[in-house]
Amino acid sequence: MKRNQNRRKSGWVRKDTSDASQLDWSRSERVVFANLKPSTTTISLRLPDGLLARIKSEANKRDVPYQSYMKMLLAAALEER
């Protein structure tokens, strides 16, 4: 049985496909993957030390990263409006 497995395996490795020189690039098309853009934007936000400490403390109580907790608070505040 092992002999048959080796024969089958050798059939898979007949040609090296890592050489791109054999590709016909004349028919290729440029593709844009619009959905692969980052879904978040980095911002800089200055907060008083005491407020940031309170946010971190509350986030820690809920076992959530403080930045995620801030996003939750902002989303909830906007939903109330």
C-alpha positions as CSV (number, residue, x, y, z in Angstrom):
1,M,0.0,0.0,0.0
2,K,2.8,2.4,0.8
3,R,4.2,1.8,-2.7
4,N,0.9,3.1,-4.2
5,Q,0.9,6.1,-2.0
6,N,4.4,7.0,-3.1
7,R,3.4,6.7,-6.8
8,R,0.4,8.9,-6.2
9,K,2.5,11.5,-4.4
10,S,5.1,11.6,-7.2
11,G,2.3,12.4,-9.6
12,W,1.5,15.6,-7.6
13,V,5.1,16.9,-7.9
14,R,5.7,16.7,-11.6
15,K,6.0,20.3,-12.4
16,D,7.3,23.3,-10.5
17,T,4.5,25.9,-10.6
18,S,6.4,28.6,-8.7
19,D,7.9,29.9,-11.9
20,A,5.7,32.8,-13.1
21,S,7.6,33.3,-16.3
22,Q,5.2,31.0,-18.1
23,L,2.1,33.0,-17.3
24,D,0.5,35.1,-20.1
25,W,0.3,38.5,-18.5
26,S,-1.1,40.1,-21.7
27,R,-4.6,38.9,-20.8
28,S,-4.4,39.9,-17.1
29,E,-6.7,42.5,-15.6
30,R,-6.2,44.8,-12.6
31,V,-8.6,44.0,-9.8
32,V,-9.5,46.3,-6.9
33,F,-10.6,44.6,-3.7
34,A,-12.6,47.6,-2.2
35,N,-13.7,45.6,0.9
36,L,-10.1,45.0,2.0
37,K,-9.7,48.5,3.2
38,P,-9.1,48.9,7.0
39,S,-12.5,49.1,8.7
40,T,-11.2,51.5,11.4
41,T,-9.5,54.9,11.4
42,T,-6.9,55.9,14.0
43,I,-7.6,59.1,15.8
44,S,-5.9,61.0,18.6
45,L,-8.0,62.0,21.5
46,R,-6.8,64.0,24.5
47,L,-8.6,63.2,27.7
48,P,-8.0,64.4,31.3
49,D,-6.0,61.9,33.3
50,G,-8.8,61.3,35.8
51,L,-11.4,60.5,33.1
52,L,-9.0,58.1,31.3
53,A,-8.3,56.4,34.7
54,R,-12.1,56.0,35.3
55,I,-12.6,54.6,31.8
56,K,-9.8,52.1,32.2
57,S,-11.1,51.1,35.7
58,E,-14.7,50.5,34.3
59,A,-13.3,48.6,31.3
60,N,-11.2,46.4,33.6
61,K,-14.3,45.6,35.7
62,R,-16.0,44.4,32.5
63,D,-12.9,42.6,31.3
64,V,-12.9,44.6,28.1
65,P,-10.0,46.6,26.6
66,Y,-10.4,50.2,27.5
67,Q,-10.5,51.4,23.8
68,S,-13.2,48.9,23.0
69,Y,-15.1,50.1,26.1
70,M,-14.8,53.7,24.9
71,K,-16.2,52.6,21.5
72,M,-19.1,50.9,23.2
73,L,-19.9,54.0,25.3
74,L,-19.8,56.3,22.2
75,A,-22.0,53.9,20.2
76,A,-24.5,53.7,23.1
77,A,-24.6,57.5,23.5
78,L,-25.2,58.0,19.7
79,E,-28.0,55.4,19.8
80,E,-29.8,57.3,22.6
81,R,-30.0,60.4,20.3
